[in-house]
Amino acid sequence: MIKENLAIVEDNIRKACEKAGRERSEVTLIAVSKTKPVSDIRQAMECGITVFGENKVQEIRDKTAEIKEPLSWHMIGHLQVNKVKYLPGVACMIHSVDNLKLAQEIEKQSAKHDLVMDVLIEVNMAHEDTKFGLSPQEVIPFVKEISSYEHLNIRGLMTIAPYTEDPESNREYFKGLKGLKDEINALNIPRVKMDTLSMGMTGDYQVAIEEGATFVRVGTGIFGERDYANIK
């Protein structure tokens, strides 16, 4: 099933890139493996997938302890400050930076490991009460505030668009996130040159690609529905 699903997702990505006049190489597929067993991840690996996303720190730690192959692991879920210490040297990018305390802790822990952590600023484009992330209006002041952190590399922006049956309804949020990235780049903030937009999930990644996504996060479309009953 995973092999067949990946073929469909890859075909959809290719078609969306063609429609937008983009190269396929401009878009990275993140296989979101949260709640899924290592056996599923290995099936995806056999199909050439090397980039995986996890929502929980404990899961990313457990899976990287078992899987020794050189993969790129992305922390895409909400991140608690007290869990940051487990990520340097494990995750190659954190997608969900949305407050000063979290940014400060990532800076502190990355400095301890003498590395620079790639991060994305999470933006709540639809102003949903149930979602984390800064409002679009808060992003530029926040980026300016943390731009001097020497162990953070602010690569771009991330958003989780509303769940919808109609992916077209999320186009405005994707377009808005790209506009915000372009606005930040035009400001020429020292040490900030954004090249990354993490947006689009199983239900709307094609629209996100058409609007400039460089990372799409696809879980259900690859691994199937999740059974949360067994998740602690």
N, CA, C and O of each residue as an XYZ file, in Angstrom:
928
protein
N       0.821     -1.215      0.000
C       0.000      0.000      0.000
C       0.856      1.266      0.000
O       0.564      2.219     -0.723
N       1.910      1.271      0.812
C       2.757      2.458      0.921
C       3.424      2.766     -0.413
O       3.500      3.924     -0.823
N       3.905      1.726     -1.088
C       4.541      1.919     -2.391
C       3.561      2.536     -3.388
O       3.904      3.471     -4.112
N       2.343      2.004     -3.416
C       1.327      2.516     -4.343
C       0.932      3.946     -3.978
O       0.771      4.794     -4.856
N       0.778      4.205     -2.695
C       0.413      5.558     -2.256
C       1.487      6.576     -2.613
O       1.187      7.689     -3.045
N       2.729      6.183     -2.428
C       3.837      7.089     -2.757
C       3.879      7.396     -4.247
O       4.210      8.514     -4.642
N       3.551      6.422     -5.063
C       3.524      6.653     -6.510
C       2.460      7.692     -6.863
O       2.677      8.546     -7.723
N       1.313      7.614     -6.196
C       0.238      8.584     -6.436
C       0.662      9.975     -5.974
O       0.470     10.960     -6.687
N       1.240     10.047     -4.775
C       1.681     11.342     -4.238
C       2.742     11.955     -5.143
O       2.692     13.148     -5.443
N       3.692     11.151     -5.574
C       4.748     11.656     -6.448
C       4.173     12.180     -7.759
O       4.608     13.218     -8.258
N       3.214     11.478     -8.310
C       2.585     11.923     -9.558
C       1.847     13.245     -9.335
O       1.891     14.134    -10.185
N       1.179     13.370     -8.207
C       0.468     14.616     -7.894
C       1.435     15.785     -7.721
O       1.161     16.894     -8.180
N       2.567     15.534     -7.058
C       3.569     16.583     -6.878
C       4.111     17.027     -8.228
O       4.239     18.221     -8.498
N       4.425     16.055     -9.065
C       4.960     16.376    -10.399
C       3.972     17.210    -11.211
O       4.361     18.185    -11.854
N       2.699     16.827    -11.181
C       1.676     17.563    -11.935
C       1.491     18.982    -11.387
O       1.328     19.934    -12.151
N       1.519     19.112    -10.056
C       1.375     20.444     -9.454
C       2.549     21.333     -9.818
O       2.370     22.524    -10.075
N       3.745     20.771     -9.841
C       4.927     21.541    -10.236
C       4.807     21.987    -11.694
O       5.102     23.135    -12.025
N       4.378     21.082    -12.549
C       4.215     21.422    -13.964
C       3.199     22.541    -14.129
O       3.417     23.474    -14.902
N       2.097     22.449    -13.409
C       1.040     23.460    -13.495
C       1.545     24.834    -13.068
O       1.151     25.858    -13.626
N       2.431     24.836    -12.063
C       2.958     26.093    -11.521
C       4.210     26.565    -12.243
O       4.748     27.624    -11.922
N       4.678     25.793    -13.210
C       5.910     26.154    -13.909
C       7.136     26.035    -13.046
O       8.088     26.801    -13.197
N       7.119     25.067    -12.127
C       8.235     24.852    -11.213
C       8.942     23.546    -11.531
O       8.370     22.653    -12.157
N      10.194     23.441    -11.093
C      10.931     22.197    -11.222
C      10.542     21.262    -10.077
O      10.307     21.705     -8.953
N      10.480     19.980    -10.376
C      10.151     19.009     -9.326
C      11.154     19.086     -8.182
O      10.799     18.845     -7.028
N      12.389     19.415     -8.490
C      13.440     19.470     -7.474
C      13.235     20.585     -6.455
O      13.911     20.608     -5.426
N      12.316     21.506     -6.723
C      12.061     22.621     -5.802
C      11.215     22.202     -4.606
O      11.111     22.949     -3.634
N      10.618     21.030     -4.663
C       9.687     20.589     -3.615
C      10.203     19.313     -2.957
O      10.497     18.328     -3.635
N      10.308     19.342     -1.630
C      10.720     18.161     -0.860
C       9.499     17.551     -0.177
O       8.741     18.243      0.502
N       9.327     16.261     -0.366
C       8.246     15.537      0.297
C       8.718     15.078      1.672
O       9.695     14.339      1.786
N       8.020     15.520      2.713
C       8.256     15.021      4.064
C       7.196     13.965      4.351
O       6.003     14.267      4.392
N       7.636     12.728      4.549
C       6.713     11.656      4.905
C       6.451     11.734      6.410
O       7.345     11.489      7.220
N       5.229     12.073      6.768
C       4.898     12.268      8.184
C       4.565     10.913      8.794
O       3.509     10.334      8.540
N       5.485     10.433      9.596
C       5.408      9.062     10.107
C       4.912      8.991     11.547
O       5.079      7.962     12.202
N       4.315     10.048     12.043
C       3.836     10.051     13.430
C       2.847      8.910     13.652
O       1.979      8.656     12.817
N       2.988      8.234     14.772
C       2.184      7.089     15.227
C       2.422      5.821     14.409
O       1.871      4.770     14.735
N       3.229      5.901     13.361
C       3.438      4.739     12.496
C       4.669      3.946     12.931
O       5.637      4.531     13.416
N       4.644      2.627     12.764
C       5.764      1.799     13.204
C       6.976      1.937     12.296
O       6.881      2.426     11.170
N       8.106      1.499     12.807
C       9.349      1.541     12.045
C       9.225      0.724     10.758
O       9.833      1.070      9.746
N       8.448     -0.347     10.790
C       8.281     -1.170      9.584
C       7.679     -0.369      8.431
O       8.042     -0.574      7.272
N       6.759      0.541      8.748
C       6.182      1.401      7.707
C       7.237      2.375      7.173
O       7.318      2.626      5.971
N       8.030      2.908      8.078
C       9.086      3.837      7.657
C      10.061      3.130      6.731
O      10.508      3.696      5.733
N      10.387      1.892      7.068
C      11.331      1.147      6.231
C      10.739      0.865      4.842
O      11.469      0.852      3.851
N       9.437      0.643      4.768
C       8.807      0.473      3.454
C       8.951      1.742      2.619
O       9.224      1.679      1.420
N       8.767      2.891      3.262
C       8.932      4.159      2.550
C      10.387      4.364      2.142
O      10.666      4.861      1.051
N      11.306      3.981      3.014
C      12.727      4.089      2.698
C      13.082      3.263      1.467
O      13.882      3.688      0.634
N      12.484      2.083      1.360
C      12.733      1.216      0.201
C      12.267      1.862     -1.102
O      12.738      1.511     -2.183
N      11.340      2.809     -0.986
C      10.844      3.542     -2.158
C      11.632      4.824     -2.410
O      11.291      5.610     -3.293
N      12.692      5.026     -1.624
C      13.561      6.174     -1.855
C      13.304      7.374     -0.969
O      13.938      8.413     -1.150
N      12.390      7.261     -0.016
C      12.093      8.387      0.872
C      13.185      8.491      1.943
O      13.539      7.502      2.585
N      13.704      9.692      2.119
C      14.772      9.913      3.107
C      14.436     11.030      4.095
O      15.219     11.299      5.005
N      13.294     11.678      3.931
C      12.914     12.804      4.790
C      11.614     12.451      5.508
O      10.597     12.167      4.875
N      11.664     12.474      6.837
C      10.511     12.080      7.642
C      10.177     13.160      8.668
O      11.059     13.870      9.151
N       8.899     13.269      8.988
C       8.443     14.251      9.960
C       7.760     13.589     11.134
O       6.985     12.648     10.964
N       8.047     14.080     12.322
C       7.424     13.568     13.540
C       6.850     14.719     14.361
O       7.358     15.840     14.325
N       5.786     14.424     15.097
C       5.111     15.442     15.906
C       5.552     15.441     17.359
O       5.410     16.447     18.053
N       6.086     14.320     17.823
C       6.433     14.199     19.232
C       7.921     13.870     19.398
O       8.484     13.057     18.665
N       8.526     14.517     20.369
C       9.955     14.335     20.604
C      10.276     12.887     20.962
O      11.269     12.339     20.484
N       9.442     12.260     21.801
C       9.731     10.884     22.202
C       9.727      9.941     21.007
O      10.550      9.030     20.923
N       8.802     10.163     20.087
C       8.759      9.304     18.894
C       9.992      9.472     18.022
O      10.551      8.495     17.524
N      10.405     10.699     17.844
C      11.578     10.931     16.997
C      12.824     10.341     17.655
O      13.716      9.854     16.961
N      12.892     10.381     18.974
C      14.032      9.777     19.685
C      14.013      8.259     19.554
O      15.042      7.642     19.278
N      12.846      7.661     19.751
C      12.741      6.205     19.677
C      13.074      5.696     18.274
O      13.768      4.692     18.115
N      12.574      6.396     17.266
C      12.749      5.918     15.897
C      14.183      6.120     15.404
O      14.722      5.276     14.689
N      14.791      7.228     15.784
C      16.181      7.446     15.367
C      17.134      6.519     16.118
O      18.224      6.223     15.628
N      16.733      6.063     17.295
C      17.552      5.091     18.016
C      17.528      3.732     17.324
O      18.500      2.979     17.388
N      16.420      3.424     16.667
C      16.270      2.128     16.003
C      16.734      2.157     14.557
O      17.269      1.171     14.050
N      16.529      3.282     13.900
C      16.892      3.390     12.487
C      18.213      4.140     12.384
O      18.277      5.334     12.677
N      19.245      3.455     11.977
C      20.581      4.051     11.964
C      20.964      4.640     10.604
O      21.973      5.334     10.487
N      20.164      4.363      9.590
C      20.479      4.913      8.270
C      20.441      6.432      8.297
O      19.711      7.014      9.099
N      21.218      7.091      7.429
C      21.264      8.561      7.417
C      20.014      9.168      6.773
O      19.935      9.318      5.554
N      19.054      9.509      7.613
C      17.819     10.130      7.157
C      17.741     11.567      7.672
O      18.472     11.951      8.585
N      16.855     12.347      7.081
C      16.587     13.702      7.568
C      15.289     13.667      8.371
O      14.226     13.349      7.839
N      15.390     13.996      9.652
C      14.226     13.986     10.541
C      13.821     15.416     10.860
O      14.647     16.226     11.281
N      12.548     15.720     10.657
C      12.018     17.057     10.908
C      11.035     17.014     12.066
O      10.135     16.175     12.098
N      11.212     17.920     13.015
C      10.257     18.065     14.113
C       9.190     19.044     13.653
O       9.445     20.243     13.541
N       7.983     18.527     13.383
C       6.941     19.372     12.795
C       5.812     19.699     13.757
O       4.953     20.524     13.444
N       5.801     19.058     14.934
C       4.719     19.284     15.882
C       5.032     20.373     16.894
O       6.147     20.891     16.961
N       4.011     20.708     17.684
C       4.191     21.686     18.762
C       5.289     21.201     19.700
O       5.319     20.032     20.087
N       6.176     22.098     20.055
C       7.371     21.726     20.827
C       7.380     22.432     22.174
O       7.306     23.658     22.253
N       7.474     21.624     23.241
C       7.579     22.172     24.588
C       9.026     22.528     24.874
O       9.945     21.839     24.430
N       9.223     23.604     25.617
C      10.562     24.103     25.906
C      11.422     23.034     26.571
O      12.605     22.906     26.257
N      10.838     22.266     27.487
C      11.641     21.290     28.234
C      12.033     20.062     27.407
O      12.779     19.210     27.891
N      11.545     19.958     26.173
C      11.897     18.832     25.299
C      12.961     19.209     24.257
O      13.464     18.344     23.541
N      13.292     20.474     24.178
C      14.228     20.940     23.147
C      15.580     20.250     23.265
O      16.221     19.963     22.254
N      16.015     19.983     24.483
C      17.361     19.443     24.718
C      17.599     18.108     24.020
O      18.746     17.708     23.823
N      16.520     17.413     23.643
C      16.676     16.108     23.006
C      16.844     16.192     21.487
O      17.115     15.178     20.843
N      16.689     17.377     20.913
C      16.632     17.473     19.453
C      17.948     17.792     18.741
O      18.156     17.279     17.642
N      18.850     18.605     19.299
C      20.102     18.858     18.582
C      20.851     17.569     18.274
O      21.044     16.727     19.150
N      21.266     17.425     17.039
C      21.938     16.223     16.612
C      21.000     15.103     16.201
O      21.438     14.075     15.683
N      19.692     15.305     16.435
C      18.677     14.313     16.054
C      17.800     14.861     14.927
O      17.684     14.252     13.864
N      17.191     16.007     15.173
C      16.361     16.652     14.148
C      17.218     17.609     13.329
O      18.073     18.310     13.870
N      16.982     17.631     12.021
C      17.742     18.562     11.177
C      17.018     19.891     11.031
O      17.613     20.883     10.610
N      15.731     19.914     11.378
C      14.979     21.166     11.303
C      13.798     21.116     12.259
O      13.174     20.069     12.434
N      13.495     22.251     12.875
C      12.310     22.412     13.718
C      11.354     23.359     13.005
O      11.709     24.497     12.697
N      10.140     22.883     12.746
C       9.184     23.657     11.948
C       8.264     24.546     12.785
O       7.512     25.340     12.222
N       8.303     24.435     14.098
C       7.215     24.973     14.913
C       7.662     26.001     15.949
O       7.189     25.979     17.086
N       8.558     26.891     15.572
C       9.006     27.935     16.496
C       7.987     29.068     16.486
O       7.737     29.683     15.449
N       7.398     29.338     17.659
C       6.333     30.348     17.693
C       6.326     31.207     18.954
O       5.363     31.930     19.209
N       7.407     31.127     19.747
C       7.474     32.008     20.913
C       8.927     32.209     21.325
O       9.799     31.414     20.975
N       9.174     33.274     22.069
C      10.526     33.683     22.414
C      11.224     32.670     23.325
O      12.402     32.374     23.127
N      10.510     32.137     24.319
C      11.140     31.170     25.227
C      11.631     29.939     24.473
O      12.700     29.404     24.767
N      10.846     29.501     23.508
C      11.237     28.343     22.715
C      12.466     28.660     21.875
O      13.394     27.853     21.808
N      12.483     29.808     21.241
C      13.634     30.209     20.427
C      14.895     30.322     21.289
O      15.978     29.904     20.879
N      14.740     30.882     22.465
C      15.884     31.025     23.366
C      16.436     29.668     23.780
O      17.650     29.492     23.872
N      15.552     28.713     24.029
C      15.997     27.380     24.455
C      16.667     26.625     23.300
O      17.643     25.906     23.514
N      16.155     26.782     22.101
C      16.796     26.152     20.941
C      18.195     26.738     20.749
O      19.148     26.013     20.462
N      18.305     28.039     20.909
C      19.617     28.691     20.822
C      20.555     28.133     21.879
O      21.706     27.814     21.581
N      20.078     28.014     23.099
C      20.900     27.529     24.216
C      21.361     26.094     23.992
O      22.542     25.784     24.150
N      20.427     25.221     23.625
C      20.772     23.817     23.466
C      21.634     23.579     22.226
O      22.508     22.713     22.236
N      21.392     24.336     21.170
C      22.212     24.203     19.965
C      23.646     24.662     20.229
O      24.603     24.071     19.728
N      23.776     25.726     21.023
C      25.106     26.213     21.387
C      25.868     25.159     22.173
O      27.073     24.990     21.986
N      25.170     24.448     23.053
C      25.808     23.388     23.844
C      26.402     22.311     22.948
O      27.429     21.713     23.271
N      25.738     22.071     21.813
C      26.192     21.032     20.880
C      27.063     21.602     19.771
O      27.485     20.888     18.862
N      27.324     22.900     19.863
C      28.155     23.578     18.875
C      27.635     23.360     17.453
O      28.385     23.024     16.537
N      26.334     23.562     17.305
C      25.731     23.449     15.982
C      24.705     24.557     15.781
O      24.289     25.222     16.730
N      24.309     24.738     14.530
C      23.289     25.724     14.178
C      22.044     24.964     13.734
O      22.107     24.142     12.821
N      20.917     25.239     14.378
C      19.678     24.534     14.078
C      18.862     25.313     13.048
O      18.588     26.500     13.227
N      18.483     24.637     11.978
C      17.557     25.230     11.018
C      16.165     25.263     11.635
O      15.694     24.257     12.165
N      15.504     26.419     11.568
C      14.174     26.543     12.142
C      13.242     27.263     11.171
O      13.666     28.033     10.310
N      11.955     26.975     11.352
C      10.901     27.696     10.649
C       9.996     28.342     11.692
O       9.791     27.802     12.779
N       9.466     29.490     11.344
C       8.520     30.173     12.224
C       7.113     29.703     11.880
O       6.685     29.791     10.730
N       6.394     29.200     12.889
C       5.036     28.723     12.649
C       4.063     29.899     12.672
O       4.052     30.701     13.607
N       3.250     29.981     11.622
C       2.309     31.087     11.464
C       0.890     30.538     11.393
O       0.601     29.641     10.601
N       0.017     31.078     12.220
C      -1.391     30.684     12.217
C      -2.127     31.591     11.229
O      -2.756     32.574     11.618
N      -2.036     31.244      9.955
C      -2.559     32.116      8.900
C      -4.061     32.307      8.982
O      -4.564     33.374      8.630
N      -4.789     31.295      9.439
C      -6.253     31.365      9.466
C      -6.797     31.846     10.811
O      -8.009     31.887     11.020
N      -5.884     32.212     11.725
C      -6.289     32.710     13.053
C      -7.208     31.717     13.772
O      -8.200     32.110     14.386
N      -6.864     30.416     13.687
C      -7.685     29.399     14.339
C      -7.317     29.289     15.819
O      -6.140     29.197     16.170
N      -8.328     29.301     16.676
C      -8.092     29.225     18.109
C      -7.476     27.898     18.523
O      -6.796     27.828     19.546
N      -7.700     26.851     17.749
C      -7.223     25.519     18.111
C      -5.806     25.249     17.612
O      -5.261     24.174     17.859
N      -5.211     26.201     16.922
C      -3.883     25.984     16.344
C      -2.838     26.848     17.050
O      -3.137     27.929     17.557
N      -1.622     26.347     17.068
C      -0.493     27.120     17.564
C       0.006     28.025     16.447
O      -0.486     27.966     15.320
N       0.984     28.860     16.766
C       1.576     29.721     15.749
C       1.318     31.192     16.000
O       0.339     31.578     16.638
N       2.229     32.002     15.479
C       2.076     33.454     15.562
C       1.046     33.924     14.553
O       0.828     33.284     13.524
N       0.418     35.044     14.856
C      -0.417     35.675     13.837
C       0.502     36.285     12.786
O       1.652     36.601     13.093
N       0.028     36.457     11.562
C       0.893     37.042     10.530
C       1.490     38.386     10.947
O       2.613     38.716     10.567
N       0.740     39.152     11.724
C       1.206     40.481     12.141
C       2.356     40.400     13.144
O       3.134     41.344     13.279
N       2.458     39.293     13.832
C       3.502     39.142     14.853
C       4.827     38.635     14.291
O       5.852     38.695     14.969
N       4.811     38.145     13.073
C       5.968     37.409     12.559
C       7.191     38.296     12.359
O       8.281     37.940     12.807
N       7.040     39.434     11.702
C       8.207     40.269     11.405
C       8.889     40.766     12.683
O      10.111     40.661     12.784
N       8.147     41.307     13.667
C       8.823     41.698     14.912
C       9.528     40.528     15.594
O      10.608     40.695     16.161
N       8.916     39.341     15.539
C       9.520     38.161     16.154
C      10.811     37.772     15.439
O      11.817     37.483     16.086
N      10.782     37.766     14.121
C      11.983     37.420     13.354
C      13.107     38.413     13.652
O      14.260     38.016     13.819
N      12.777     39.684     13.718
C      13.793     40.691     14.039
C      14.388     40.442     15.414
O      15.587     40.624     15.624
N      13.534     40.022     16.362
C      13.992     39.830     17.742
C      14.962     38.667     17.872
O      15.904     38.735     18.662
N      14.747     37.603     17.110
C      15.598     36.421     17.266
C      16.660     36.301     16.167
O      17.411     35.327     16.135
N      16.722     37.273     15.282
C      17.637     37.179     14.143
C      19.110     37.190     14.555
O      19.969     36.740     13.797
N      19.402     37.698     15.739
C      20.798     37.777     16.181
C      21.281     36.487     16.837
O      22.462     36.365     17.162
N      20.386     35.524     17.034
C      20.776     34.283     17.692
C      21.728     33.506     16.775
O      21.365     33.131     15.660
N      22.910     33.280     17.247
C      23.958     32.720     16.391
C      23.779     31.232     16.094
O      24.368     30.720     15.142
N      22.984     30.541     16.885
C      22.814     29.104     16.680
C      21.435     28.748     16.127
O      21.009     27.594     16.171
N      20.755     29.756     15.610
C      19.495     29.552     14.894
C      19.689     30.016     13.460
O      20.244     31.087     13.216
N      19.236     29.218     12.527
C      19.204     29.614     11.124
C      17.740     29.681     10.709
O      17.108     28.651     10.475
N      17.207     30.888     10.620
C      15.786     31.067     10.316
C      15.587     30.866      8.818
O      15.835     31.768      8.016
N      15.140     29.683      8.460
C      15.080     29.304      7.049
C      13.783     29.738      6.362
O      13.746     29.897      5.142
N      12.715     29.929      7.153
C      11.462     30.273      6.490
C      10.271     30.163      7.414
O      10.384     30.365      8.623
N       9.118     29.837      6.830
C       7.846     29.847      7.544
C       7.111     28.526      7.363
O       7.287     27.830      6.363
N       6.288     28.197      8.347
C       5.430     27.016      8.288
C       4.015     27.389      8.674
O       3.806     28.248      9.532
N       3.036     26.744      8.043
C       1.661     26.920      8.490
C       0.919     25.598      8.383
O       1.237     24.751      7.549
N      -0.076     25.442      9.247
C      -1.026     24.337      9.161
C      -2.363     24.950      8.785
O      -3.005     25.602      9.608
N      -2.778     24.748      7.567
C      -4.022     25.344      7.081
C      -5.221     24.598      7.667
O      -5.072     23.472      8.142
N      -6.388     25.200      7.641
C      -7.579     24.531      8.180
C      -7.886     23.220      7.458
O      -7.631     23.071      6.263
N      -8.439     22.279      8.216
C      -8.929     21.057      7.580
C     -10.136     21.407      6.730
O     -11.041     22.106      7.185
N     -10.150     20.925      5.506
C     -11.244     21.276      4.609
C     -11.442     20.189      3.571
O     -10.500     19.481      3.215
N     -12.659     20.058      3.088
C     -12.945     19.145      1.986
C     -12.573     19.775      0.649
O     -12.443     19.085     -0.362
N     -12.405     21.087      0.658
C     -12.104     21.815     -0.578
C     -10.734     22.467     -0.471
O     -10.611     23.533      0.132
N      -9.707     21.859     -1.037
C      -8.352     22.414     -0.903
C      -8.220     23.825     -1.466
O      -7.345     24.578     -1.038
N      -9.062     24.188     -2.407
C      -9.002     25.542     -2.965
C      -9.244     26.602     -1.899
O      -8.761     27.729     -2.016
N      -9.990     26.242     -0.865
C     -10.304     27.222      0.181
C      -9.072     27.596      0.994
O      -9.080     28.603      1.702
N      -8.011     26.794      0.898
C      -6.780     27.114      1.628
C      -5.761     27.862      0.775
O      -4.694     28.234      1.265
N      -6.080     28.081     -0.488
C      -5.127     28.755     -1.362
C      -4.753     30.136     -0.818
O      -3.591     30.533     -0.900
N      -5.706     30.861     -0.272
C      -5.427     32.213      0.225
C      -4.395     32.195      1.352
O      -3.587     33.117      1.471
N      -4.421     31.135      2.186
C      -3.473     31.056      3.297
C      -2.072     30.741      2.788
O      -1.089     31.289      3.286
N      -1.981     29.867      1.807
C      -0.682     29.549      1.221
C      -0.096     30.755      0.488
O       1.096     31.049      0.588
N      -0.950     31.430     -0.237
C      -0.500     32.630     -0.952
C      -0.049     33.699      0.038
O       0.939     34.396     -0.189
N      -0.790     33.816      1.141
C      -0.430     34.792      2.164
C       0.889     34.482      2.833
O       1.657     35.393      3.142
N       1.169     33.184      3.067
C       2.433     32.808      3.704
C       3.611     33.123      2.782
O       4.648     33.608      3.232
N       3.443     32.846      1.500
C       4.513     33.176      0.558
C       4.738     34.684      0.500
O       5.878     35.144      0.437
N       3.651     35.448      0.522
C       3.780     36.903      0.517
C       4.513     37.412      1.737
O       5.299     38.355      1.653
N       4.252     36.781      2.881
C       4.926     37.171      4.119
C       6.417     36.846      4.038
O       7.250     37.643      4.470
N       6.751     35.692      3.494
C       8.171     35.337      3.308
C       8.863     36.355      2.409
O       9.966     36.806      2.716
N       8.230     36.714      1.317
C       8.824     37.676      0.394
C       8.982     39.042      1.054
O       9.966     39.744      0.821
N       8.008     39.411      1.877
C       8.074     40.689      2.585
C       9.250     40.708      3.555
O       9.962     41.708      3.650
N       9.456     39.614      4.271
C      10.571     39.529      5.210
C      11.902     39.596      4.466
O      12.818     40.297      4.895
N      12.012     38.885      3.374
C      13.261     38.907      2.607
C      13.570     40.303      2.072
O      14.731     40.705      1.985
N      12.517     41.033      1.717
C      12.717     42.384      1.177
C      13.243     43.347      2.235
O      13.804     44.392      1.904
N      13.062     42.996      3.512
C      13.522     43.869      4.595
C      15.032     43.749      4.821
O      15.630     44.590      5.491
N      15.642     42.707      4.263
C      17.090     42.490      4.411
C      17.530     42.505      5.874
O      18.495     43.175      6.242
N      16.807     41.756      6.691
C      17.165     41.633      8.103
C      18.483     40.866      8.195
O      18.611     39.796      7.600
N      19.456     41.388      8.924
C      20.752     40.691      9.036
C      20.587     39.243      9.471
O      19.845     38.947     10.407
N      21.291     38.334      8.778
C      21.315     36.906      9.067
C      20.021     36.183      8.692
O      19.883     34.994      8.980
N      19.073     36.873      8.057
C      17.819     36.217      7.684
C      17.629     36.274      6.168
O      17.449     37.348      5.593
N      17.672     35.121      5.544
C      17.354     34.998      4.133
C      16.510     33.743      3.974
O      17.032     32.630      3.899
N      15.205     33.940      3.925
C      14.288     32.807      3.923
C      14.192     32.164      2.545
O      14.034     32.840      1.529
N      14.296     30.817      2.544
C      14.177     30.072      1.296
C      13.180     28.918      1.398
O      13.047     28.119      0.471
N      12.477     28.839      2.538
C      11.661     27.660      2.810
C      10.230     28.013      3.188
O       9.989     28.896      4.012
N       9.281     27.303      2.568
C       7.870     27.379      2.945
C       7.374     25.962      3.188
O       7.263     25.166      2.255
N       7.076     25.652      4.442
C       6.525     24.349      4.796
C       5.021     24.495      4.900
O       4.502     25.009      5.891
N       4.326     24.040      3.872
C       2.875     24.201      3.861
C       2.257     23.177      2.917
O       2.836     22.819      1.891
N       1.078     22.722      3.287
C       0.398     21.704      2.504
C       0.521     20.346      3.142
O       1.619     19.896      3.471
N      -0.638     19.680      3.319
C      -0.679     18.344      3.890
C      -1.469     17.446      2.941
O      -1.727     17.826      1.799
N      -1.852     16.267      3.405
C      -2.476     15.290      2.512
C      -3.629     15.871      1.703
O      -3.762     15.578      0.514
N      -4.460     16.688      2.333
C      -5.651     17.170      1.654
C      -5.450     18.345      0.719
O      -6.331     18.651     -0.084
N      -4.292     19.020      0.809
C      -4.167     20.269      0.036
C      -2.757     20.537     -0.479
O      -2.454     21.666     -0.865
N      -1.884     19.521     -0.494
C      -0.481     19.794     -0.851
C      -0.304     20.240     -2.296
O       0.651     20.952     -2.609
N      -1.209     19.833     -3.178
C      -1.070     20.257     -4.576
C      -1.288     21.764     -4.723
O      -0.559     22.436     -5.452
N      -2.289     22.282     -4.030
C      -2.537     23.724     -4.040
C      -1.364     24.458     -3.409
O      -0.952     25.513     -3.892
N      -0.824     23.894     -2.324
C       0.319     24.524     -1.652
C       1.519     24.614     -2.589
O       2.220     25.626     -2.609
N       1.754     23.567     -3.355
C       2.864     23.586     -4.311
C       2.649     24.662     -5.362
O       3.582     25.370     -5.742
N       1.428     24.777     -5.821
C       1.120     25.814     -6.819
C       1.388     27.209     -6.274
O       1.654     28.136     -7.039
N       1.321     27.363     -4.945
C       1.531     28.676     -4.322
C       2.928     28.838     -3.736
O       3.200     29.829     -3.058
N       3.826     27.872     -3.989
C       5.215     28.093     -3.611
C       5.784     27.225     -2.519
O       6.900     27.484     -2.070
N       5.079     26.206     -2.066
C       5.615     25.329     -1.015
C       6.935     24.713     -1.444
O       7.091     24.292     -2.590
N       7.882     24.662     -0.518
C       9.128     23.928     -0.770
C       9.172     22.630      0.032
O       9.879     21.695     -0.342
N       8.420     22.565      1.132
C       8.200     21.322      1.874
C       6.704     21.053      1.898
O       5.923     21.952      2.210
N       6.290     19.826      1.574
C       4.911     19.406      1.822
C       4.966     18.235      2.788
O       5.832     17.367      2.679
N       4.028     18.218      3.739
C       4.036     17.247      4.824
C       2.867     16.275      4.620
O       1.716     16.614      4.895
N       3.166     15.089      4.146
C       2.117     14.139      3.790
C       2.235     12.889      4.652
O       3.253     12.197      4.625
N       1.199     12.612      5.407
C       1.186     11.433      6.258
C       0.151     10.419      5.822
O       0.494      9.344      5.331
N      -1.121     10.760      6.001
C      -2.212      9.856      5.658
C      -2.159      9.438      4.191
O      -2.459      8.290      3.861
N      -1.783     10.356      3.317
C      -1.719     10.054      1.887
C      -0.656      9.015      1.551
O      -0.686      8.422      0.473
N       0.288      8.792      2.470
C       1.342      7.790      2.269
C       1.083      6.538      3.104
O       1.091      5.419      2.592
N       0.854      6.751      4.400
C       0.790      5.630      5.335
C      -0.628      5.165      5.660
O      -0.802      4.150      6.334
N      -1.639      5.890      5.194
C      -3.015      5.545      5.522
C      -3.469      6.198      6.813
O      -2.699      6.889      7.481
N      -4.722      5.974      7.154
C      -5.292      6.568      8.359
C      -4.561      6.084      9.602
O      -4.022      4.978      9.629
N      -4.551      6.930     10.634
C      -3.868      6.591     11.866
C      -4.864      6.074     12.908
O      -6.009      6.520     12.982
N      -4.392      5.134     13.695
C      -5.174      4.628     14.820
C      -4.634      5.253     16.093
O      -3.623      4.808     16.637
N      -5.320      6.291     16.562
C      -4.840      7.013     17.742
C      -5.196      6.304     19.050
O      -4.764      6.724     20.123
N      -5.977      5.240     18.963
C      -6.412      4.549     20.181
C      -5.242      3.942     20.942
O      -5.289      3.801     22.164
N      -4.191      3.584     20.208
C      -3.049      2.933     20.853
C      -1.914      3.886     21.176
O      -0.847      3.462     21.619
N      -2.146      5.184     20.953
C      -1.105      6.160     21.206
C      -1.217      6.677     22.630
O      -2.294      7.072     23.075
N      -0.098      6.673     23.339
C      -0.102      7.142     24.725
C      -0.132      8.650     24.773
O      -0.140      9.233     25.857
